[in-house]
Amino acid sequence: MHLPRLLNSINSLNASTYVLDSGSTDSTLKICADHNIEVIVHPFENHPMQWDIALKSFAIKTPWVIGLDADQIVAPELYRLLEKFKNNNYLNTNGIYFNRKSYFKGSWIKHGGFYPKYLLKMFRYNIGYSDLTEKMDHRFQVPGKTIIWKSGHLIEENLKDNNICFWVEKHNRYSDLLAKEEVLRKNKDLKSSIKANLFGSPNHRTAFFKRIWWQMPPYFRPLIYLIYRLVFRLGILDGKNGVIYHFLQGFWFRLIVDIKIEELSAPGKTNTSYRFLFNFLGLFFLFYSFNILYIGATTKGGIYFPFLDQHLNYIKLWRQFCISTSAQTLKSLGYIVHVNNAGLSIENHSGFRLIYSCLGYGIMSCFAAFVIAYPKTLSSRLIFLSIGLVTIQLLNTLRLVLISIYYKSYHAFNIDHHTVFNSTLYVILLGITYLWLNQQQRKSPGKIHTLLIRYTCRKI
């Protein structure tokens, strides 16, 4: 299905072409024979191993080699770069990154961190190699200098993925490989072959973000990754097919991997993590819905409860607290502040009108649900919950103060303050949550010493 597309995109290059087949039962071998392509058959183990076999099995006679998957196509702009390529112009270069454009169900996945996406696909033979420390994602590595062809597009579209059953079955197999890989890394039986470096080559940056991913708590990281792709990397703009892809590949697939990691690490003992996941989602829905319902019940119109509004309206008190603390802060800075029931204003500056959605009950609900549901000691959860909620409130007050002083609707560089607040808050909360999750429980040396003595005495 895919091989003819790829071959048609590179035929005019007149480059020696080789195919490593893993036992195809369709017309792949006939297509290769029709194009005079040398074929070697090797049973499939995993992608990195297959590429390692391919690089070592064929008699490559050129100084450079390009590794392509069957479901990829060399775009015209990349073809022109390859057509003009001369080894003498790249004597100090060992590898070249292509810019991949991924498609799902006919739609280009432009956002969510998928474009630009640089893949090392062209490298000097016997210098570049397949990274065998990866068990699922195959990645070529090369020492020395590399360059990026930003306009050298490689189109990747697996037409079989248009059938969702095929996609699900394929990623279920992939999840087995990825789960086993992470267990090996967790047990220190598998180490990365490349140094993680945020400011290095695309492969170095990928290693950097993977290292962070491995250290994040399971079941929590797929949700964070989905939010990152849809919101921070604008995956929501990829349309229906794009959002489906981000959900399946960014959340569903990663969640399945986390479940399988736990099954491999502690067979038969997955109840704790399942319970955490369901408790977290349930508590978040409960907290968030309660706030929404309470706002409705204390607002005239619809289902209204006067007693709650007049005597137990914590939402109104919360808003008044935000306004008053912001006003006191501004007054201490020397500003002339005028306060009203809905907000405040500053002479010769701006101000704000505080509606209920600006209180931050959404992020507070999510944070509280996660901390309460997470399996740590009660004292640790209560302390961290208090710190987190106070931090959110302080940041919200800071936001209101800054808006009052600097916000101007006609400013050329006006940025939505909701986006700034939420983005800043997410980063800070993720940072302190990461530290909290990785904080080890301290044990009393005295108690351990006593237990060892008692055990020794009993043995004697």
Phi, psi and omega in degrees: 000322187257327188303317179301322179299314181296312182297322178296331182280347183235357185306315186290350177286341181055039180266144175301131186235137182229147179232127170262113183258143183254024178103043182297144177247007178260212184263019182302312183295325178293318178299317179296319180296321180295334180257012179054045181263133177285132185235137170235138181256131178215128181302141184288131172248298170202171186297312180301321180294320179297320179291325177296317178298317182298315182292335183262348188261330184268149180274079181286131183245358181261156181288339181239151177223145177242128179256114183238146173271156184297331182270018178252158180225136175280114181289159183305319181294324177288322178301317181295323177295320179290323181296325182268358186294134175227131183301324183296338179275354184228037184296332181261012183245137180249345181205152181229131177268134171263160180257111185274139171243115184265142178235144176223121182053039177084357182254136177285125176274089187274332186247194179074015182087009183264353176207132356290149178226112186262124180242132175286106185241343184232127185204165179289133181294139182072004173247312173283153183209163176274130184283104183279358174279356172260140181251342181237298177286125176270140182215126174280142177237153178207133174282162176087194187286139174230158176229167181240129171263092184295329179268359180274084188276136174245116182275129178236116179211113177269109184294336178291337179291348175296338173267110187298331178297319177297316181299315181295315180296319179296314182285339172293320175293317179299323181296328175299313182295317183291322178295316178298321179298315182293326176295318178298319179292321180298323180273005179062028175267357181216123181240148180292146181268356183230143182285134177287129182206113181298332185254016179265209179289169177306323177293322177295320179293320177299318178297324179297312182288329176294322180297319176296318181299317182296334182270350180283152182291136178298157180072331178272323185294324177299322179294316178297319181295320179296315178299318179300315183288317184284321187262300187287328178255016170060030178298338179298339181278357182277007177078186185301308182296324179293316179296320176301315181296315180299321179293313183292310186279329183268333183243300185302309182298316181292327178292318177299320179299315181297321178297317181289328176299316180292323178295323179286324183284321182217078182306131176082003183235057182258001185297323184299312182290321175300317181296318177300314182299312182291322178295318180299308181297320180294316180293321179298314179298319181295309182297312184294315181296322180299317178298316180298313181296322181292322176298317178295321183287339181253013178244129182297139185107134184075217179276106187238133179244101183303321182298315179297319182294320186274332187238334186230033183272083181291335178295316179294318178296323179297314180296317178297324178296316179298318181293314184293318179293323177294319180295317180296321178297316181293320179297322179294339178271000175096009181271150175270114190246137174244120185256142172227182185293334186254352182172214180203168176220156180237135178298131179068012176223198181264219181172202177203156170242116189268107174267165188299326183292347180271000184287335180092021181291338179292308180291327176294320178297316180296314182296313181297319180297317181295313184295316181295322184281338186290136184284075172235175181296152182300317181297319179296318180293317182295317180296312182292324177299316179296315180298316182295315181293320177296320178298316179299315181296318179297319179294325178294318177297318177299319178300315181295322178296314181294321178298317182299327184272317193250343188292126174222122187294336183264004183295138184297330183250032180300128179240135181302121185290335176296315180296317180298314181298311183297316181297313179298318182295317180299316181297315181294315181295320178298321180295309182289329177293320178300316179296320180293317182293329182264005177283120182279144177290128180277137179253150181280117180302325182297318181292320179296317180299317180296318180296320179296319180296315181296320179297317179297319180296320180295319180297321179295000000 
